[in-house]
Amino acid sequence: MNSLSAIMASPRRIVCAAFAAGMVIGATLPAEAGRQVHGGDVARLLQGRSFRIECVDGTQGRGQISQAGVVNVLYRRPQEQREETDRAVMRVRGVEICLAWKQFNGGGDGCYPVTEEAAGRYRLSTGPAWCEINAK
């Protein structure tokens, strides 16, 4: 009888170990997405490159960042038929990228913490509002 309980405990231990391993792996996955990065590192990676932009409000478009740090975007807001353009000068403040828009994102000057969501995909956010930049 003692050997039977040892045999029955073995599959249970395997299931528990597999569950624990799954919990550890699952807990580390969200930590990889949304990794805080330094704004200066991202600015250097994006300078001179084109990108796609998608925002939480449904705004989509494309743009380019010049070597001088000037951002030009062509975008379409949800429910709008025509595309709009805007330009901003990019500045870096620690983990934030600061942009002074004329009209995009409501216009004005704002600084946004940057996270890396995946290789070449960065999220600039303030609270629940965010836009993702996918480098080409």
N, C-alpha and C positions, 0 to 999 in steps of 0.2 A: 504494500500500500504506500509505503514511503517513496518508492521509486516512481509510482504513478503521479504523486503530487509534484515531484521534481520535474517530470516530463511536462505536466500541465503548466507549471510556472514558467517554463522556458518560452513558450509562445507569447505568454502575457508580458514577459520582460521584453521580448523583441518588439511587440506592439507599442509598449510604453517608451522604449528607446527610440523607435521610429517617430512616434508622436513628439517626443522631446526634441529630436533632431529637426523635425519639420517646423516646430515652433521657433527654434533658434534661427533657422534659415529664413523663415517668414519674417522674423523680427528684424533681420539685417537688410532685407530687400528695401523696405521703405527708407532706411537710412541712406542707401545709395542714391535714390531719387531725391532731388532737392538738396544736394550737397552745397553748402555755402562756399562761394568762391570769392576771390578778391576782384573788385571791379576793374583794377588796372590790368590784371591778367586777361580778363575777358576783352577789355578794350583793345589790348595789343593783338589778341587773336582775331578780332573782327575788323580791324582797320584795313582798308583797301579791299574788303570782301563784300559780296552781295549776300542778302539774307531774305528769308520769308518771315513774316510776322503774323501771329494769330493771338487775339486777345480774348479774354473770358467773355466779353460782351458780344462776340461774334465778328468783330472787326478783323479783316484779313488784308494782307498786302505784301509788298516787297520793298526792299530798299538797299541802300549801299552806304557804307561808312568810308569816307575818304581817309587818306593818310594823315590829313590835318585834324581828323576827329569830327568832321561835319557829317551828320546823319541826314540823308534824303530818303523820304518814304513816299510811296504811292499806295494808297489804301482805299478800301471800300468798307463803309460802315454797314451793319445789317439794315435792311429795309431801304437802303439807298441804291439807286441805279448807277449814279456816276461815281467815278473815282476822284479822290482828292489827293493833293500833294502837300507836303510840309517839310520843313528842314529844321534841324536843331544842332546846336553845338554841344558836344559831349564832354563832360568833365568827370573826373573820378574822385570819390571821397571814401577811402577805405574799401569796404565791401559793397559800396554803392556806386552806381552810375547815375550821374545827374544830367538831365536834358532840359533845355528851355525851348518848348514848342510854341508855335504861334496859334495852332488850332488842334493838333492831334492830342488826344487824351484830354480834351477840354482846354488846351492851351496852358501856358504858364510854365514855371520852373519847378521841377521836382527831382528828388533823389530817390532811387529805387535799389533796395538790396538785390543782389544777383545770386541765383542758385543755378547749378548745373543739373538739369533734369535727365540728360542723356548726352552721349558724346556729340558735341556740336550744337546742342539745344540748351538755351539759357532762358531762365524766367526772371523778368524784372517785375517786382510786385510791391504793392502797398496794401496791407490788409487783404480783403477778399478780391481786390482788383489786380489783374496781372496781364502781361503780354509775354509771349514766348517768341524768341528769336531763334530760328533755325539757320545756321550758317551753311552756305552752299559750298 
